Structure formats: C-alpha cells, structure tokens
C-alpha cells in the first residue's frame, strides 16, 4: 500500500491536472472546428496524413511524466515489516567469596570474568544480553540489551561478597527476561540463562525451586562449574576449603534442559547459543520509494520525447 510521508506536496499535481484538462478541451475544440470546416482537401494539407491518434501519445506520456514528478514530491512510501530479533541470554555470575580461590588460574572469579567476556564477544549481535551477579542476593547489573559494551564494563566491575544465592540468580534472571518488549511477537522471547558458579547454595530460594520455575518458563539454564575439589580461600584470616558443587549445577542444567560444563572455554560456551531458536517480531516501517517515482517520470519523459521526434520531428 502506497502512502505519502509529506502528503501536502500532492498539491503539486493540480497544475498538471489543469494542464491536462486544457489539452483535452483544446483537442475537443479543434475537432468541433474541423467538423465545421467544409473544405476537406484544404484540411488534409494542414494535418499530417495518417498521424491520427498517435499525435496524442507523446503528449500523454509527457503529462504522465509531470504527474509522476509531482507525486514524487510527496515522498511516496510503502509499509515494510522489519524483523526484530528477540532471543535473549542472561549471564548470571557468582561473586561469592569462594570465587576468590586460585585453583583455576589466576583465580575462579577472574577465570569466570574472562570466560564471560569471551562469550559476550562471540554471541550474535542480534541477541539481547543481560547480566546478573549473585552472592547473598541476586542483582540485575545490566537488563537485556544489544549494547555489548555495557555488559563488558559490568563484568569488569564485579566485586565479591559473602554467601551464594544460586536459586535467586535464576529467579532474578527470569524476571529480567520477562522485561524484554514483545515487539509484535506472541509469547515470551526464546531465552537461555548461562550461570557461572562454584556451586554450593548458602542463601535464598532453593536450586530445585529455581529449576522448576525455569522449566515452567521454558528457559533452559546452562551451568559452568569453576574450580576443583581442592580449592581453598582465605576468609577472615582462616583458610577454608571450597569444593565445587558439581552435582547441584549439573542437576539444575539437566532439569531445565540446559548444558553443564566443568570448565570454561569459548568452544564450550558457543554450544550454549548454537541451539538457540529465534522469535521474530515485526515493526512496520515506511520505506521511501521516491526514487522509483523519479525514475518512472524520467522514463515517461524520454518516451514522450522519443515518440514526438519519431512521428513529428520535434520535441513535445
């Protein structure tokens, strides 16, 4: 459907229509005069023999050229549906004190940060990406966005705190996913949660409840386990063992149809989003087609000139 971005410019076609009306009126008047002119032999010498209807073709093409140019001034456009990618990934990173253990070089938190940034750089730019950090509570540091720089900056600024609320990280990520605009699509966007942690929950809602909520929302949770069973960390001057709770992280992934990994690498993280579907919403945007109108006007002008030269040896 054609619509005009500046419809007031359609007034420019009025002089063309008036001119077309005058041309038609003039031809009608000439015909009436010819009928009253009784000297047929003399009339034949005044009008080129055999030209007939063709003498109007170049004039019609010329008028159509002007009409098209006048319409082009109104900036004609067609409505086009623009696809919007709604696939969403939420990164949830454990910032508990146990992530300071150095059994993964240089330590768990820095390894998690580097793996997360590599993942951010590999993720398709059309996906929404958000960031949640969690210790005793979970916080949305960056809501779902296509601006990767915000996420990278937030990852670099992570600081450690006490406790580990793994379940809360999932619930908070689900809330962030629900905030993604519909953009014309039905239902929630396809989403994944990527949770990087060393495992043991010590605060907040249970991992089992979080898995149930994620499953009901059809959001797989892929988990990355950092660390080893021999990890230790200095907490208030005392060394404490901080083994990785692989079982809980693995069960969380399995119960939500996600992936479970014991080490972080770009190749492993790629698998998290390679299986992603996408949900396309549409936004109707006007696509200007003025150039097509200008091109048509030029073509009609050339046709008018060519036919006039062919049949009358002069330009219209």
For each residue, the residues with C-beta under 8 A, 3 or more apart:
1: 78 79
2: 76 77 78 289
3: 76 77 78 79 286
4: 7 9 10 74 75 76 77
5: 74 75 76 77 286 288
6: 9 73 74 75
7: 4 10 74
8: 11 74
9: 4 6 12 70 73 74 75
10: 4 7 13 70 71 73 74
11: 8 14
12: 9 15 16 70 71 73 74
13: 10 16 17 67 70 71
14: 11 17 18
15: 12 18 19 70
16: 12 13 19 20 63 66 67 70
17: 13 14 20 21 67
18: 14 15 21 22
19: 15 16 22 23 63 66
20: 16 17 23 24 63 67
21: 17 18 24 25
22: 18 19 25 26
23: 19 20 26 27 59 63
24: 20 21 27 28
25: 21 22 28 29
26: 22 23 29 30
27: 23 24 30 31 56
28: 24 25 31 32
29: 25 26 32 33
30: 26 27 33 34
31: 27 28 34 35
32: 28 29 35 36
33: 29 30 36 37
34: 30 31 37 43
35: 31 32
36: 32 33
37: 33 34 40 42 43
38:
39: 42 43
40: 37 43 44
41: 44 45
42: 37 39 45 46
43: 34 37 39 40 46 47
44: 40 41 47 49
45: 41 42
46: 42 43
47: 43 44 51
48: 51 55 312
49: 44
50:
51: 47 48 54 55 311 312
52: 55
53: 56 57
54: 51 57 307 311
55: 48 51 52 58 59 311 312
56: 27 53 59 60
57: 53 54 60 61 307
58: 55 61 62 303 304 305 307 308 311 312 316
59: 23 55 56 62 63 304 316
60: 56 57 63 64 304
61: 57 58 64 65 300 301 303 304 307
62: 58 59 65 66 300 301 304 316
63: 16 19 20 23 59 60 66 67
64: 60 61 67 68 300
65: 61 62 68 69 297 298 300 301 304
66: 16 19 62 63 69 70 297
67: 13 16 17 20 63 64 70 71
68: 64 65 71 72 293 294 296 297 300
69: 65 66 72 73 293 294 297
70: 9 10 12 13 15 16 66 67 73
71: 10 12 13 67 68 74 76 293
72: 68 69 75 76 290 293 294 297
73: 6 9 10 12 69 70
74: 4 5 6 7 8 9 10 12 71
75: 4 5 6 9 72 288 290
76: 2 3 4 5 71 72 288 289 290 293
77: 2 3 4 5 286 287 288 289
78: 1 2 3 286 287 289
79: 1 3 284 285 286 287
80: 284 285 286 287
81: 282 283 284 285
82: 282 283 284 285
83: 280 281 282
84: 183 184 185 280 281 282 283
85: 126 127 128 278 280
86: 128 180 183 185 189 190 278 279 280 281
87: 126 127 128 189 190 191 276 277 278 279
88: 127 128 129 130 144 177 180 189 190 191 192
89: 123 127 128 129 130 191 192 193 194 272 273 276
90: 129 130 131 132 144 173 176 177 191 192 193 194
91: 116 119 120 129 130 131 132 151 155 194 196
92: 131 132 133 134 138 169 170 172 173 193 194 195 196 197
93: 112 113 116 131 132 133 134 155 158 196 197
94: 98 99 112 134 135 164 166 169 195 196 197 198 226
95: 99 109 133 134 135 158 159 160 161
96: 99 134 135 160 161 162 163 164 198 202
97: 100 135 160 161 162 233 235
98: 94 101 108 164 198 200 227 231 233 242
99: 94 95 96 107 108 109 112 160 197 198 226
100: 97 107 108 109 160 233 234
101: 98 104 107 108 198 227 231 232 233 242
102: 105 106 107 108 231
103: 108 227 228 230 231 232
104: 101 107 108 111 226 227 228 231
105: 102 111
106: 102 110 111
107: 99 100 101 102 104 110 111
108: 98 99 100 101 102 103 104 111 112 198 226 227 231
109: 95 99 100 112 113 158 160
110: 106 107 113 114
111: 104 105 106 107 108 114 115 226 264
112: 93 94 99 108 109 115 116 196 224 226 264
113: 93 109 110 116 117 155 156 158
114: 110 111 117 118 264
115: 111 112 118 119 196 224 264 265 266 269
116: 91 93 112 113 119 120 155 196
117: 113 114 120 121 152 155 156
118: 114 115 121 122 266 269
119: 91 115 116 122 123 194 266 269 272
120: 91 116 117 123 129 148 151 152 155
121: 117 118 148
122: 118 119 266 269 270
123: 89 119 120 127 129 148 273
124: 127 273
125: 146 148
126: 85 87 146 278
127: 85 87 88 89 123 124 146 273 276
128: 85 86 87 88 89 144 145 146 180 189
129: 88 89 90 91 120 123 142 144 145 146 148 151
130: 88 89 90 91 140 142 143 144 145 151 173 176 177
131: 90 91 92 93 140 141 142 151 154 155
132: 90 91 92 93 138 139 140 141 169 172 173 176
133: 92 93 95 138 139 141 158
134: 92 93 94 95 96 137 138 139 164 165 166 168 169 172
135: 94 95 96 97 160 161 162 163 164 165 203
136: 161 162 163 164 165 203 204
137: 134 165 168 203 204
138: 92 132 133 134 165 168 169 171 172 173 204
139: 132 133 134 172
140: 130 131 132 143 172 175 176
141: 131 132 133 154
142: 129 130 131 145 150 151 154
143: 130 140 176 179
144: 88 90 128 129 130 176 177 179 180
145: 128 129 130 142 150 151
146: 125 126 127 128 129
147: 150 151
148: 120 121 123 125 129 151 152
149: 152 153
150: 142 145 147 153 154
151: 91 120 129 130 131 142 145 147 148 154 155
152: 117 120 148 149 155 156
153: 149 150 156 157
154: 131 141 142 150 151 157 158
155: 91 93 113 116 117 120 131 151 152 158
156: 113 117 152 153
157: 153 154
158: 93 95 109 113 133 154 155
159: 95
160: 95 96 97 99 100 109 135
161: 95 96 97 135 136
162: 96 97 135 136
163: 96 135 136 202 203
164: 94 96 98 134 135 136 197 198 199 200 201 202 203
165: 134 135 136 137 138 168 169 201 202 203 204 205
166: 94 134 169 170 195 197 199 201 204 207 210 248 252
167: 170 171 201 204 205 206 207 208 209 210
168: 134 137 138 165 171 172 203 204 205 210
169: 92 94 132 134 138 165 166 172 173 195 197 210
170: 92 166 167 173 174 193 195 207 210 211 213 214 221 252
171: 138 167 168 174 175 205 210 213
172: 92 132 134 138 139 140 168 169 175 176
173: 90 92 130 132 138 169 170 176 177 193 195 219
174: 170 171 177 178 193 213 214 217 219
175: 140 171 172 178 179
176: 90 130 132 140 143 144 172 173 179
177: 88 90 130 144 173 174 180 188 189 191 193 217 219
178: 174 175 188
179: 143 144 175 176
180: 86 88 128 144 177 188 189 191
181:
182: 185 186 281
183: 84 86 281 282 283
184: 84 281 282 283
185: 84 86 182 189 279 280 281 282
186: 182
187: 279
188: 177 178 180 191 217 218
189: 86 87 88 128 177 180 185 279
190: 86 87 88 276 277 278 279
191: 87 88 89 90 177 180 188 217 219
192: 88 89 90 219 220 221 222 258 272 273 276
193: 89 90 92 170 173 174 177 214 219 220 221 222 258
194: 89 90 91 92 119 221 222 223 224 269 272
195: 92 94 166 169 170 173 221 222 223 224 249 252
196: 91 92 93 94 112 115 116 223 224 226 264
197: 92 93 94 99 164 166 169 223 224 225 226 249
198: 94 96 98 99 101 108 164 225 226 227 231 242 244 245
199: 164 166 225 227 243 244 245 246 248 249
200: 98 164 242 245 248
201: 164 165 166 167 204 206 207 245 248
202: 96 163 164 165
203: 135 136 137 163 164 165 168
204: 136 137 138 165 166 167 168 201
205: 165 167 168 171 209 210
206: 167 201 209 210
207: 166 167 170 201 210 211 248 251 252
208: 167 211 212 255
209: 167 205 206 212 213
210: 166 167 168 169 170 171 205 206 207 213 214 221 252
211: 170 207 208 214 215 221 251 252 255 256
212: 208 209 215 216 255
213: 170 171 174 209 210 216 217
214: 170 174 193 210 211 217 219 220 221 256
215: 211 212 218 255 256 257
216: 212 213
217: 174 177 188 191 213 214
218: 188 215
219: 173 174 177 191 192 193 214 256
220: 192 193 214 253 256 257 258 259
221: 170 192 193 194 195 210 211 214 252 253 256 258
222: 192 193 194 195 253 258 259 260 261 272
223: 194 195 196 197 249 250 252 253 258 259 260 261
224: 112 115 194 195 196 197 249 261 263 264 268 269
225: 197 198 199 244 245 246 249 250 260 261 262 263
226: 94 99 104 108 111 112 196 197 198 244 264
227: 98 101 103 104 108 198 199 231 242 243 244
228: 103 104 231 243 244
229: 243 244
230: 103 241 243
231: 98 101 102 103 104 108 198 227 228 241 242 243 244
232: 101 103 239 240 241 242
233: 97 98 100 101 239 240 242
234: 100 237 238 239 240
235: 97 238 240
236:
237: 234
238: 234 235
239: 232 233 234
240: 232 233 234 235
241: 230 231 232
242: 98 101 198 200 227 231 232 233
243: 199 227 228 229 230 231
244: 198 199 225 226 227 228 229 231 249
245: 198 199 200 201 225 248 249
246: 199 225 249 250 262
247: 250 251
248: 166 199 200 201 207 245 251 252
249: 195 197 199 223 224 225 244 245 246 252 253 260
250: 223 225 246 247 253 254 260
251: 207 211 247 248 254 255
252: 166 170 195 207 210 211 221 223 248 249 255 256 258
253: 220 221 222 223 249 250 256 258 259 260
254: 250 251 257 258 260
255: 208 211 212 215 251 252
256: 211 214 215 219 220 221 252 253
257: 215 220 254
258: 192 193 220 221 222 223 252 253 254 272
259: 220 222 223 253 271 272
260: 222 223 225 249 250 253 254
261: 222 223 224 225 264 268 269
262: 225 246
263: 224 225 268
264: 111 112 114 115 196 224 226 261 268 269
265: 115 268 269
266: 115 118 119 122 269 270
267: 270 271
268: 224 261 263 264 265 271
269: 115 118 119 122 194 224 261 264 265 266 272 273
270: 122 266 267 273 274
271: 259 267 268 274 275
272: 89 119 192 194 222 258 259 269 275
273: 89 123 124 127 192 269 270 276
274: 270 271
275: 271 272
276: 87 89 127 190 192 273
277: 87 190
278: 85 86 87 126 190
279: 86 87 185 187 189 190
280: 83 84 85 86 185
281: 83 84 86 182 183 184 185
282: 81 82 83 84 183 184 185
283: 81 82 84 183 184
284: 79 80 81 82
285: 79 80 81 82
286: 3 5 77 78 79 80
287: 77 78 79 80
288: 5 75 76 77 291
289: 2 76 77 78 292 293
290: 72 75 76 293 294
291: 288 294 295
292: 289 295 296
293: 68 69 71 72 76 289 290 296 297
294: 68 69 72 290 291 297 298
295: 291 292 298 299
296: 68 292 293 299 300
297: 65 66 68 69 72 293 294 300 301
298: 65 294 295 301 302
299: 295 296 302 303
300: 61 62 64 65 68 296 297 303 304
301: 61 62 65 297 298 304 305
302: 298 299 305 306
303: 58 61 299 300 306 307
304: 58 59 60 61 62 65 300 301 307 308 316
305: 58 301 302 308 309 315 316
306: 302 303 309 310
307: 54 57 58 61 303 304 310 311
308: 58 304 305 311 312 314 315 316
309: 305 306 312 313 314 315
310: 306 307
311: 51 54 55 58 307 308
312: 48 51 55 58 308 309
313: 309
314: 308 309
315: 305 308 309
316: 58 59 62 304 305 308
